[in-house]
């Protein structure tokens, strides 16, 4: 019997969380004052302390003419080393993170910025795009280990003109890796925690290699943890490496590699009815019974991927510079699921197969099998630019080329008598075939996506402290594919070009104050799934089309920054208008869950972002961020031959209010941090007839720098408490629907409702970590 949980978040709970978060910085401040007094009274000491005396790292100084937030290594090193990039930016304004597990291992996670989903957020690592070329999603559990990350920057609005991304109206998440050290050495970290969490990380830096100017690092990590709810466990092995050469006056070239090999469990996403009935007990079966399709081993997805990036910066003269970032990606994986096949009534596309077909393990004409949703991707590209300083003008011109292939198959594999899949990877060589040797496939397609872009820009100094940036970017995206299933569809092709002008102004009022304003444009094409027919029982159940309209958006920002010795803050007002707004959802395709989009027409969003970093003492930093968001649907939504009355409704996954309170403390011996995040109500349907309540989470950490007790090398011991208050909540919308309740359309048709699904907020976890440099 599944356990039943109820949770109601009330203002009293928020006050309780707020009290905790406010009390911890106060205690840290008191500790900081005590430490200063102790330093003054103790005088000199023979102990050499090598730590992080600067506690900042939540609001690095910015001068860009747009909203940019960031976290640096000073903050990252105080967090649990298991956290992925999405979890790390949770405190930043506008960022709403729904994570399925406390350790960030699962691929089931979500990031939205100003109400725009992760398929509308560009992601770069060392300048190379990380988004899936077909569906625009990025998977943070595959990114570099936190120990190797120097900074994570979050641009909430328009992205840089030279960023090699499309579908980035929501902004840009950019990871910068740490440079190899100039001195030979290394770092080892060991972590243990809740749910049998075990992690080891080791990094080696070569230091400068003779007189070559070269230096490099390579790291390896191994992470294993049980699922925090339900049966199963996750395993992640990861390798990062970076080779760097610097010479002359500012010339540098590097090669960064990131390899990930993981097998992670999918967490089922409940509907609201499921959540009310089972709470956190809504899980896959722990033990296998004959014929069951809900056994947890049928939902463990293996994936391997390799990212390579080669940024180069060359000074060709006093006024001319060349930049290039070439990149290459490979990936293969399976998102499996349990299902049943019958020996009769089978089709391949629209072709009826000779009946009955042979199915291993069939009982009474039915076989329980593993459904394989496999993807094999390759992506390569380069973005290059020339920058010329000509008097008051800084001129930039560049080109971007990107080529990617995506081979998608939905096949079926056999399972043993104990429910274990015979081939969890879903290779074609082991998949079930028809009598004439063809793959028995529900989906079988290959898509080539070619992106070509050019950009020109001019940054002109109009007066002391006053700069004007203008630019134009042209991008063409071509999808060329083939549906290999028998039926009316074969080749598919769709091309789209977008003109993307932009402008920005930045005014430095004085040494501490800045004003900025910008207007930018963005677009995205429908994902590749929209191009292809889907078949069921020989009939076309979803008609692929190349006639879908592109999303196009115009956004504006007006902001103010103050950067002071002990207080820094920024305030940004923003406005968006979308045409053909594409909202990500998940649809069921033959039993597999597949990313898709809904065209919701026109949408208008506006709001206010703010963040403050206050440093009241040498060892203490307190950070506060918040957002107000008004996101409105401007059109009725077409459904069949009718329209849902959605005009004026709030956009899905767009909380009106959210805020965060964080703090760090580091006196060179003791250190710690707090991270409180509140997210308001989120609607899950375009009709606003179903939503999830607001919720709050709280992370804490405390540690000690042990350097000086054994030798002068860095050695840290810390304890991280993730989601320490353990609220039983739904943390985000996994799949939206048009309407949850039956609704009468504008033309009088009764439009049946369908239930959205949600992410379950992760449980409490504790992680102890020992880090040792050598």
Secondary structure by P-SEA (a helix, b strand, c coil): cbbbbbbbbcaaaaaaaaaaaaaaaaaaaaaaaaaaaaaaaaccccccccccccccccccccccccccccccaaaaaaccccccccccccccccbbbbbcccccccccccccccccccccbbbbccccccccccccccccccccccccccccccccccccccccccccccbbbbbbcccccccccbbbbbbbbccbbbbbbbbbbbccccccccccccbbbbbbbcccccccbbbbbbbbbbbbbbcccccccbbbbbbbbbbbbbbbbbcaaaaacccccccccccccccccccccccbbbbbbbbbbbbbbbcccccbbbbbbbbbbbbcccbbbbbccccccccccccccccccccccccccbbbbbbbbbbbbbbbbcccbbbbbccccbbbbbbbbbbbbbbbbbccccccccccccccccccccccccccccccccccbbbbbbbbbcbbbbbbcccccbbbbbbbbbbbbbbbbbbcccccccbbbbbbbbbbbbccccccccccbbbbcccccccccccccccbbbbccccccccccccbbbbbbbbbbbbbbbbcccccbbbbbbbbbbccbbbbbccccccbbbbbcccccbbbbbbccbbbbbbccccbbbbbbbbbbbbbbcbbbbccccccccccccccccccccbbbbbbbbccccccbbbbbbbcbbbccccccbbbbbbbbbbbbbbbbccccccccbbbbbbbbccccccccccccccccccccccccccccbbbbbbbbbbccccbbbbbbbbbcc
